[in-house]
């Protein structure tokens, strides 16, 4: 076994590999970019070396830098994780040239299966069904001609890499050229390869995959299939194994096709063969020649550590399993927690994790994360925060355990898809296994699960929690000085009273706080009067309102508080009665950057009149392209950035001429 390895990745996968290596008494070396200097994977590794600036081409995609660090650190092998260089055959070859073991498949296998175009051709020759498509030419005219011949809708797909990057669904010929250009840019940014292919878009198929594992001694096995159909933007957000409601015949056929794919390239290490399934018919989609994000659910039902066996196989050991010995034990489901805003077309969210409370781990629940409270979520990398995984005796038990684990999650500082994940698990459609790749478009109400209108009772609880936290802060300030220094309701004579105005959403709550004995106080507002006894500890609080006790969390932030009640965040801001009136919103005066990003496209000119919904600016952030559209009809008076510029969150990009508002 290796004595020391380098992990050429970041985030939760680097932390995941480090955990297994430590258990095996293998020393670990991490690498990091400038913005990751204090990241969790850096803290967990035995050693950590800088790579340079945050952009991936200057850090995590720099083969020369990573090989140099590996040689300097004296490692014997490199684990590439997933993403970045994990499917880069040149990187594997460079490792071998430097006398380092690449913990993954052979360069030949990566070249054959890492290219979707070559993989399609190989599977076609092997007799595995493939989706109708085109992979023979790269010029735009050939791709357009092929798409027209195949028939719309089609998928434009990056030939290299995966994870939905460089993929566009095209419904009509008029959208095709723009989709090709956009997919090329995103593919080049994410994988360093802008080659594309065209595939027929199937009508809401299921996305089902098989985990395979091979060794250098001819051993090859396939684990029970995983259903990865719950997706947004062609990226998975929830996976489970075994796939529900498949016939025994189809399960067998999928496993045999996956094994055939592995044998076709003499596969070594962990890999995943992905299929599209419609009824009893299935088609080969692609093969990912690496470990997958969703590998923990396979580990939980198989009782094994796939990362451990990646290391063992790379060190020359044979697999310990025979195919007939592999069977599922229970059911497992994984939810991917992302920093994004589902109601805004899953726009990535950046910021600092002011509060992060993960579920308690145990035999049935597992949490894999690369972040800690206080960490920054930046525009440079994928917005995945954590993977929450639960196992049960059957699917329903796993679903309920995962739902309970997600209720324990608390996050303040960035927007997330947490409420969406909870809503999916609670939905009748998911409980009934009515899932395919069209699940979210059919259930748009789940995406808007966070838009809850507070009733009077919940509003009173939230306001009471904010008042309790505000009073506790005043008491803490007062404890450090004399009563004359306090800014609370202390009085020499007479009853103490303190006025408090809080803004919750788009309205204000005016209250009068009357402190009582034993830490209690009376809160009087326009609509209710409650007695609140609060006891705060590490942001957790118990409130007794009219005799009913409730548990919640309160996170203090600049200008107010975030009250987390029943797993939902409610932002309260303290209103200063002496502050000047808030400035009038100028949201309709132009177009601003929703997050820090690089400008990759400008599709209008000064003086041009545009219609609402027209794409004006293309941004690149978090390894994806983000199109910004005109918020209304208008005439453009100013375009501030140039292509290639880095822009800040909230920075004005396009200005509309005054008086043109519709």
N, C-alpha and C positions, 0 to 999 in steps of 0.2 A: 504494500500500500504506500501511496505517496506520503512524504513527510510534510510537504508544504505546497499549497496551491494558491493561485491568484484568481480572483473572481473579476472578470472583465465586464462588470455591469454595476447597477446601482439599485436603490429602492428595495422593495420587499423581496425580489428574487435573490439579491445579494445577501440579504439577511437570512433568507431561507437556506441558501447553500452554506453559509457560515455556521448555522445551527447544526446541520448534519456533520460538517467537517469537525466541529468541536467535539461532538459525541464520538467520532471515530479517532480522536486525538490527532487530527491533521491540522497543522498551522495554516492560517489564512492571511492573505494579503488583499487589501481593498485598494481600489483606485477611485479618485474623486475629482470632479471639476471644481472650479472656484466657488460656485454657489452651493456645492455639496460638502464643503469643508467640515461642517458640523453635523453631517447627516448620520442617521442611525447606523447605516452599514459601516461607516467609518469607525464609529465608536465600538462596534461589536468585533471588528477584525483585530487580529494580533498586530498587524502593521497596515499602514495606509500611505499611499503615495499620490501626490498631485499630478493631474494631467493637463491643467491649463484652463482656458476660458470655458464658459458655460455651453456655448453652441456645440452640438454633438460632434461636428466634423473636426472641432479643435480639441475634443476630449475623448468621449467614449467610442467614437468611430475612428480614432487615430491609431491605426495598426502599429505604426512605428513607435509611438509613445508607449503603447501597452507592452509591446515586446521588450522595449528598453527597460521598463519597470520590472518586468518578469525576470529578466537577466540580472538586473541589479539586486533584486530581492532574493535571488537564489531559489526560485520555485522550480518544481519539477513538471507542473501541469497547469493548464489554464481552463477554468470553467467559464463558458461564455454567457451563462444564464439564458434568457430569451430576449428577443429583440436585438438591437444594435448589431454586433458582429456574430451572433450565434449561428446564422446560416450563411456565413461568408466563407466560401471555399478558399479564397486567397488567404484569409486570416489563418485557417487551419494549416495551409501549406507553409506559411511564414512561421508558425509555431514549430512545425517539424524541422524546418531549416535551422531554427535556433536551438534545437535539441529539447523542445518542450512537447509534452503530450497535450493534444487538444481533446478535452473531455466532451466528445460528441462523435458524430458519424465521420466517415471518410470524406475527403474533399470530392471524390467522384460521386458519392451518393448525394452530397449536398448540391452538386451542380445538376445532377439529373432530376432530383426531386424538389430542389429549392426554386427552380424555375418552373412556374406553373405551365408554361408552354411546353417545355420538354417533358414534364411529368404527364401532361395530357397525352402527348404522343406515345410515351412509354406505356401508359395504361391501356391505350387503344390497341397497341400491339399485343399486350398481355390479355386482351379480351375482357377487361374491366369496363363496364359502361361509363361513358363520359357525356357530359352535357354538350349539346351542339355548340360549336364555337369556332374561333379562328385564331391561330397563333403563328401564321407564316410570314407576316410582314409587319414593319414598324412605321412606315410612313402613314400620315393621316388619311390619305386617299384610299389606301388599301384597307385600313380599319373601317372607314366609312362605308366602303363598298361591301365589306364582309357583313357589317351590322345590318345593312339594307337587305342583303340576301338572307340572313338568318331570320330577320323579322323582329320588330320591336314588341315588347321592351327587351333591352339587352343590358348586360353589365360590362362596363369598361373596368378592367382589373389590372393592377400592377402585376407583372410577371414574377417579380422577386418579392420576398417578404410575405407578410400576412397582417392579421389584426384589423382588417378593414381599411388599412391605409392605402391610398391610391385606388379606391374603388368608387365607381359612380353608377347609379341606376339611371338609365336613359330611356325615357318613354317615347320620344319622337325624334325624327331625324334632325329637326332644327336645334335640338339640345346637344347633339353629338359632338360637334367640333369643340365647343367650349368644354365639355366633359373630358374629352381626350387631353386637352391642354392642361386642365386642372389636375387630372389624375397623374399626368407626367410630372408636374411640379411636385406634387405631394410624394410620389414614389421616389423621385430623385432625392428629396429631402430626407425621407425616412430610411431608405435602403441604399442610396448611392447608385441606383439603377432605375432608369425611367422607361424601360421596356414594358409594353402593354399587351393584353390579349382581349378578345371579345368573346363573351359567352351569352347564350340565350338565358334570359331571366325567367325562372320558373315561377309559377303562381303559388306563393307562400308555402314552400316546401319546409320540411324539418331539416335542421342542421345537426347531423349525427356523426360522431367521430369515434375512432378506435385507437387506444393507446397501444403501440407495439414496442417491443424491447428485444434487441438482438445482442449477441456477443460475438467475439472473434473465433469461436469454436463451432459456429454453425447453428447455435441455438437461437430460436426466434419464437416469441409468444405474443399473444394479443390479449389485452385485458377487456373486461366488460365495457360495452360501448357507453359513450357519454352523449346526452342530449344538450346541445348548446343553442337552441332555437331562440331563446329570449334575447333579442339583440336591439341595439339602437345604432344608427349610422354604420351598419354592417359590422359592429363590434359586439361581442358577447357581454352581457351583464349578469347572467345567471345560467349556471350549468348544473346538471345532475347525472347521476349514474346509479343503477342501470337506466337506460332510456325507457320511459313508461310506454305501455301499450304497443309493444312490438311483438310480432309473432315469432315463435321459436325459429321458424324457417328463415325469416328475415335477419334475425340476430346471427344465425349461423352464416348466412351469405355475406353479411357485412364483415364478420370476423375473417372469413376465408379470403375476401377481397383485400382486406388490410394486410393479411399475411402474404398474399401474392405480391402486393406492392413492395413489402419489405424484402422478399426473396429476390425480386427483380433487380435490386441494387445491392444485394448482400449486406443488408442494413446492420449497423452496429450502434448500440446505444439506445436512448429514448427517442421516439418519434411518434407522430400522430397522423393518421390517415383520415381525411375528412370527406364526408359524403353528403349529398342532398337526397332526401328521401321523400317520395310522394306515394302514399299508399304502400303497396308492396314492391314498388320500383325504386331503385336507388341509382345514383350517378356519382362517380368519382369527382371530387371537387379539387382537392390539393393534398399535398403532404407537407407537413411542417417538420423539418429535420432538426428538431430541438425539443426540449421540455416545454410544455404548455403552461399558461397561467393557471389553468384549471386542474393541474395534476393532483392537488390535494384530495379531491373527491375520490379519485382512483385509489390513492394511498389509504384512505379511510375505509373503503369497503374491501380492499385486498390485504390490509394488514401488513404493508411493506413501506419501505422508504425508497422512492425512485431515485432521489439524489444520491443516496448511498450506493445504489447499484450503478449509477452513472460512473461514480468514482471507481468502483470495483471492476466494472467491465473495461474501463479505460486503462486500468492497471493490469489487465490480462486475465481476470478471473472469469469462469463460466457462470451463466445464470443458474440460480438454484431451483428454478421452476420448470415443470413440464406443462404443456398446454392443458392437459386433462386435469391438472391440479388447480387451475385458476378458475375461481368461481366467486361471485359476489357474496359478501356477508352484510346484509342490510342494504340501506340506501343512503346516499349522501348528496347534499345540495350545497352549492357555493354561490354566494352573492358578492359581486364586485362593487365596492364602495368607491365612487368617483367624485372628484371635486368638479362639479358641473351643475348647470341649471336646467333640469328637464323641461320646464315650462318655456324656456327660451331656446328651444331646439337643441338642448343639451350643450349649450355654450360652456366651454371650460371656465372654471373659476380660479382665480389666483388670490393669494393672501397669506396671512399667518394663522396657524392653528392656535387660537387663543385658548381653546379648551378642547381636549380630546380624551374621551373615556371609552375604552374598548370593552367588549363583553368579557366576562370571566371565561377562561379556557378550562377544559376538562376532558374527560374521556370522549364526550360526544360533541364538543364544540372546539373549534380551532380558529385562531386568528393569525393571519400573516400580514405584516405591515412593515413599511419602510419609514414611517414617520413617527414623530413624538410631539407632544405638546410643545408649542413654541417654534416648531419648524415652519419654514416658508414653502408654500406651494407656488412654484414659478411657472413662467410661460415656456420654459425650455424643454420640459419633459412630460411624459404621459401623466395625466391627472389621476391615476389610480392611487388611492389612499390605503386601502386594505382589502383583504379577502376574508370574508366571514364564512366558515364552513361548518355544517352540522351533519351528524350521522344519526340514523334511527333504525329501528328494527324493520320498518317499512317506509314507504314514501311519505305517508301522512305524518308519521312520527318525526321524520327528518324535517319536514316542512314546519311543524309546530316548534321544534327545537330551534330552527333557524330564525323563525319569527320572534321567539323569546329572546334570542341573542341580539337581534337587531334592535329590539326595544331597549336594550341596555346601552346602545351606542349613543354618544353625545358628542356633537361637533359644533364649535363656534369659530368663526373666522373666515370660512369659505362656504359657498353654497355646495350642496351635495345631492346625490340621488337617493339618500337614505329613505325618505318617505315613499319614493317610488318603489323601492325594493320591498318595503313593508306592504305596500298596497298590492303589489303583484302576488306576494305570498298569501295574502288574505282574500284574494279574488276567487270567485267561484270557478272561473275559467281555468286558473292555474291549479286549483285544488282538484279539478276534474281532469287534469292533464290535457286540456284542449290547447296545445301549444304548437306553434310553428313560427317561422320567421316574420310572419305578419301579425304576431300577437300584439305588440304595442300599437301599431297603427289602428288596429281594431278596437283597442281599449284606451283611447286617448284620455278617458276620465281618470285613469290610473296615473298618467303623467302629471295631471293637475291635482294630485292628492294633497299637495302642500297648501293649496289655496283654500284653507278652512276659515269660514266666517265664525268669529267668536260669539257665543251666546253670552248673555249677561252674567251667568254664573262663572264661566271660564274667564271672562274678562275681569271679574272681581278677584278671582284667585291670582291672575297674573299681576294685576295692579297691587294686590296685597303683598305679593312676593317682592315686587319692586320697592314698595314702601318699606318693607322689613329690611331689605338689603341696604337701602338708603339710610335708614335709621341706625343700623349696625355700623355703617361707615362713619356716621357722625359721632357715635359713641366712642369709636376707636380713636378718632381725631381728638375728642374731648379728653380721653384718658391720658393724653400726653401733656396736658396743660391745666390751667385753672378754668373755672366756669366762665370767667370773663373772656377767655379765648375761644370759647365754643361757638359754633355757628348753628347749633341746634335750638330746640325750644326751651332751653333752661331759663327759669325765671326765679328771682329772689322771693317774690310773693305772687300768689295766684296760680291758677291752673296753667300748665304748659300746653302750648298749641304751636303747631308748625304747619304752614301751608306748603303743599307740594303739588306741582303740576307735571304730569307725565304724558308723553305722546305715544300712543299705541296705534301703529298704522297711520291712518289719515285723520285721526281725531284725538282730542285731548281729554284727559281724566283729571279733574281738579279734586284734591283731597285735603282733608285736615287731619293731622296725626296728633293724637293725644297719648303720650307715653304713660303707662300704668306701672304697677309694681311687678316684680319678678320677670322683667324682660318683656312683658306683654304691652300692647298698645291698642288703642281704638282708632280705627280708620273710618273716616266719614267722607263719603263722596255724594255726588248728586243722586245716585241711585241705590246705594246700599250702605249699611253700617255693620261692620264685623269686628269681632274680637280676635286678634291674631297673636298667638304665642309662637315665637320663632326661635329656633336653635340651629345655627349654621355651623357646619364643619366641612372643610374642604369642598366648598361650593354646594354641598348637599344641604337641604333645608326641609324641616317639617313645619307645616303651617296648620294651625287648628283654627278653622273658620266656622263660627257658630257651632262649635263642638265637633266638626268633622275634620279629621286630620288627613293631610295629603303630603306626599313626598315629591320634591322637585329639586331642580338645580338652578342656581342663579350665578351668572358669570358677569363680573363687573367689567366694563369697558369705558372708553372715553365718552363722557357725556351721558352715560346711562347704564343699562343692564340688559342682559339676555336671560329671560326666564324660560327654562326648559320644562314644560309640563306635558306629561303623557308622551314624551318623545318628540315634541314639537318645539321649535325655537320661536319665542315671541320677543321682539326687540322693543324695549322701552327706552325712550330718551327723556332726560330731564329738561323741562322747559324753563328757561330763564326768563322771568317776567320783564326784566330790564333789557333784554336783547332786542335789537332792531328787527323789524318784520323780515321774514324769509324772502329772499330774492325770488322774483318770478321765474318760473321754469322756462328755459330756452331750448327745451328738447326738440321743438319743431324747427329750430333755426338751422339745422344741419345734421351732420352725421359724425358721431364720435366713436373712438375705439373702445370696445367693451372690455378689453384686457390688454396688457402689454403684448406687443406682437411686432412682426416684421411685415412691411407692405410688399406684397408680391404682385399686385395687379391694380391698375387704375383704368376704369372703363367708361369714363366720361371726360368732358373737357369744359373749361370755363366758358360760360355763356350758353351752354347747352341746356335745353329744357328736358327734364326727365319725368317719367311716370312713377308713381308709387310702386314699390316692389322691384324696380329695375336694379340689377347688381351694379354697384358703383365702385366698390373697393374689395380687394381680396387680401386677407391677412394670413400669416402663417404663425401658429403658436401651438405648443404642446404636440408637435409632430403631426399637425393636421392643418388643412386649409379652412378658413372661415370666410364666407361670403357676406358682405354687408350690403343691404339693399336700401333704396331711397325710402324714407319714412312717409313721404307724401309726394304729390306732384309739386314741381317747382323748377326754378331756373338756377343753375349753379353759378355763384359769383366768385367762389374761391376754392381751389384745391391746394391744401397745405403740404401734404407729404409728397415725396418722390418714391418711385419704386426702389426698394432696398432699404428704406429708412426704418429705424426702430421707433415705434410710437408707444407712448405711455397710456395706461388705462385712463379713460375719460378725455383724452386729447382730441380736440376737434380736428376732423379730417376734411370734411366737405362743408362749405358754408353756402346756404341758399340766399338768393337775393331777397331783400326786405320787400314786403308787400306782395310776395308771390304765394303766400299761404293759401291753400285751397279752402 
